[in-house]
């Protein structure tokens, strides 16, 4: 029965993380999966009795959280504005 409780906690937390990251309507399957994986590790950490194991899982949570944040970062767009040659344009107005 305790396993079912952990499962429910994991699903609920995963859904909350997905919602908080605005991924509910997204096609970002990897982002959703990472959110649920993070939830699974958080629940495991909270339920763990052994301090060494708990610390190890906590470190995994930090890594997964960082990876998820990196995944959600928009791609860097290089600006070529300063590298473009300057072009002079003259407008001739006809009367």
PyMOL commands that set and color helices and strands:
alter all, ss='L'
color gray80, all
select helices_A, chain A and resi 2-20+29-47+51-72+81-83
alter helices_A, ss='H'
color red, helices_A
deselect
rebuild
show_as cartoon
